[in-house]
Amino acid sequence: MILSDRRIRQLVEQGELMINPLTEEQVQPASIDLRLGTHFLKNNEYLNSLMTLEDELMYEEFESHEIIIPPQSFLLATTMETIRLPDDITAFVEGRSSIGRMGLFIQNAGWVDPGFEGQITLELFNANRLPIKLIAGRRVCQLVFAQMDQKCERGYQGKYQGQKNTVGSKIYMDTDTKINKFS
């Protein structure tokens, strides 16, 4: 079941769901808009000649209140907000329609597990032939909350729990990267 604005407000007021900071403008009928933060990561193409699932990527890290994303470019960003989900609510990250219509795709792999706490790292891709300028503090994506049929046995405890600022891929930490390549 997707949560309504009334239920979202109720959970926030009760302290079961945390979204901080949160303004009334961000509350939509069935979602919460999240705003662009000021911390970014860009793949360092000079240090990474090839990306693999087994090796840690090197990123260029920077802070800015304005960012211009060149055409056909990918960038990691963060939300201003920190969230905390209870063990019986999950969330989907969706780009805002008005921004998608400009050719900017915004995701975070689309899913936030119950029990997650931290800032959301966003994946930004400019599919346009023109650069796109973004300003920190603007609403860029939305969280849609879904009530689970019951609490999960164990809330999220993965490698991104508690993340602050933008966090790059940690796929290299997955246990299945240790497989025998010659089997």
C-alpha positions as CSV (number, residue, x, y, z in Angstrom):
1,M,0.0,0.0,0.0
2,I,1.4,3.4,-1.0
3,L,1.3,6.0,1.8
4,S,-0.8,9.1,1.5
5,D,0.3,12.6,2.5
6,R,-1.8,12.3,5.7
7,R,-0.1,9.0,6.7
8,I,3.4,10.3,5.9
9,R,2.8,13.4,8.1
10,Q,1.4,11.2,10.9
11,L,4.5,8.9,10.8
12,V,6.8,11.9,10.8
13,E,5.0,13.6,13.7
14,Q,5.2,10.3,15.7
15,G,8.9,10.0,15.0
16,E,8.5,6.6,13.3
17,L,9.6,8.0,9.9
18,M,12.4,10.7,9.8
19,I,13.0,13.1,7.0
20,N,15.2,16.0,8.1
21,P,15.0,18.8,7.1
22,L,11.4,18.8,5.8
23,T,9.2,21.6,4.7
24,E,5.5,21.6,3.9
25,E,6.3,22.4,0.2
26,Q,7.9,19.0,-0.1
27,V,4.8,17.0,0.9
28,Q,3.0,15.8,-2.1
29,P,-0.3,13.7,-2.2
30,A,1.6,10.4,-2.3
31,S,5.2,11.2,-1.9
32,I,7.9,13.6,-0.4
33,D,10.0,15.7,-2.7
34,L,13.7,15.6,-1.9
35,R,16.1,18.4,-2.6
36,L,19.6,18.4,-4.2
37,G,22.5,18.7,-1.8
38,T,25.9,20.3,-2.4
39,H,28.2,17.2,-2.5
40,F,29.0,15.4,-5.7
41,L,31.2,12.6,-7.0
42,K,32.4,12.1,-10.6
43,N,34.1,9.1,-11.9
44,N,37.8,9.9,-12.3
45,E,38.5,8.9,-15.9
46,Y,42.2,9.5,-15.5
47,L,42.6,7.0,-12.6
48,N,40.0,4.5,-13.8
49,S,40.8,3.1,-17.2
50,L,38.3,0.4,-16.8
51,M,35.4,-0.2,-14.4
52,T,34.9,-3.7,-12.9
53,L,32.7,-5.1,-10.2
54,E,35.8,-6.3,-8.3
55,D,37.8,-3.1,-8.0
56,E,37.1,0.1,-6.0
57,L,36.5,3.1,-8.3
58,M,38.3,6.4,-7.8
59,Y,36.1,9.5,-7.7
60,E,36.6,13.2,-8.0
61,E,34.8,14.7,-5.0
62,F,33.6,18.3,-4.9
63,E,31.1,20.7,-3.2
64,S,29.1,23.2,-5.1
65,H,25.8,25.1,-4.9
66,E,25.5,25.0,-8.7
67,I,26.4,22.2,-11.0
68,I,26.4,21.9,-14.8
69,I,26.0,18.4,-16.2
70,P,27.3,18.2,-19.7
71,P,25.4,16.2,-22.4
72,Q,25.5,12.5,-22.1
73,S,27.3,12.7,-18.7
74,F,26.8,10.8,-15.4
75,L,27.3,12.3,-11.9
76,L,26.5,11.1,-8.4
77,A,24.9,13.6,-6.0
78,T,23.2,13.6,-2.6
79,T,20.0,14.8,-1.2
80,M,19.8,17.6,1.4
81,E,17.6,15.4,3.6
82,T,18.6,12.5,5.8
83,I,15.9,9.9,6.1
84,R,15.3,6.9,8.5
85,L,12.7,4.3,7.5
86,P,11.1,2.0,10.1
87,D,11.3,-1.8,9.6
88,D,7.8,-2.0,8.0
89,I,8.1,0.8,5.3
90,T,10.1,0.8,2.1
91,A,10.6,3.6,-0.3
92,F,11.0,4.1,-4.1
93,V,13.1,7.0,-5.4
94,E,11.6,8.6,-8.6
95,G,12.7,11.6,-10.6
96,R,10.3,14.4,-10.8
97,S,8.4,14.4,-14.1
98,S,9.2,18.1,-14.9
99,I,12.9,17.3,-14.6
100,G,12.6,14.1,-16.6
101,R,11.0,16.0,-19.4
102,M,14.2,18.1,-19.6
103,G,16.2,14.8,-20.3
104,L,17.7,14.5,-16.8
105,F,17.3,11.0,-15.3
106,I,17.5,10.8,-11.5
107,Q,17.5,7.6,-9.5
108,N,19.3,5.8,-6.7
109,A,18.8,2.3,-8.2
110,G,15.2,3.1,-7.3
111,W,14.8,1.4,-4.0
112,V,15.4,2.2,-0.3
113,D,15.1,-0.8,2.1
114,P,13.2,-0.8,5.4
115,G,15.5,0.2,8.3
116,F,17.8,2.4,6.1
117,E,19.1,5.6,7.6
118,G,21.2,8.2,5.9
119,Q,21.3,10.6,3.0
120,I,20.2,9.3,-0.4
121,T,22.9,9.1,-3.1
122,L,21.3,10.1,-6.5
123,E,22.5,8.9,-9.9
124,L,22.1,11.8,-12.4
125,F,22.3,11.3,-16.2
126,N,21.9,14.0,-18.7
127,A,20.4,12.3,-21.8
128,N,20.2,15.6,-23.6
129,R,22.5,17.3,-26.2
130,L,22.5,20.4,-24.1
131,P,24.1,21.0,-20.6
132,I,21.8,21.1,-17.7
133,K,22.4,23.5,-14.8
134,L,21.2,22.5,-11.3
135,I,21.1,24.5,-8.1
136,A,21.3,23.0,-4.6
137,G,18.1,23.2,-2.6
138,R,15.8,22.5,-5.6
139,R,13.4,19.6,-5.5
140,V,14.8,17.1,-7.9
141,C,13.3,13.7,-6.9
142,Q,10.6,12.1,-4.8
143,L,10.3,9.3,-2.3
144,V,7.2,7.1,-2.5
145,F,6.6,5.1,0.6
146,A,5.0,1.7,0.8
147,Q,3.7,-0.1,3.9
148,M,4.9,-3.7,4.1
149,D,2.5,-6.5,5.2
150,Q,4.6,-6.9,8.3
151,K,8.0,-5.8,9.8
152,C,11.0,-7.3,8.2
153,E,13.0,-9.8,10.2
154,R,16.1,-7.6,10.0
155,G,16.2,-4.0,8.8
156,Y,18.8,-2.8,6.3
157,Q,22.3,-3.3,7.5
158,G,24.2,-3.1,4.2
159,K,27.3,-1.2,3.2
160,Y,25.4,2.1,2.6
161,Q,23.8,2.3,6.1
162,G,24.3,5.7,7.7
163,Q,25.8,7.3,4.6
164,K,26.5,11.0,4.7
165,N,27.1,13.1,1.5
166,T,27.4,11.3,-1.8
167,V,28.7,7.7,-1.6
168,G,30.2,6.0,-4.6
169,S,29.7,2.4,-5.6
170,K,30.8,-0.2,-3.1
171,I,30.0,-3.2,-5.3
172,Y,33.6,-4.4,-4.9
173,M,32.7,-5.2,-1.2
174,D,30.1,-7.8,-2.2
175,T,31.0,-11.3,-1.1
176,D,30.3,-12.8,-4.6
177,T,33.3,-10.9,-6.0
178,K,35.5,-13.6,-4.4
179,I,34.4,-16.2,-6.9
180,N,37.0,-18.4,-8.7
181,K,37.4,-16.8,-12.1
182,F,38.7,-20.1,-13.6
183,S,35.9,-22.5,-12.4
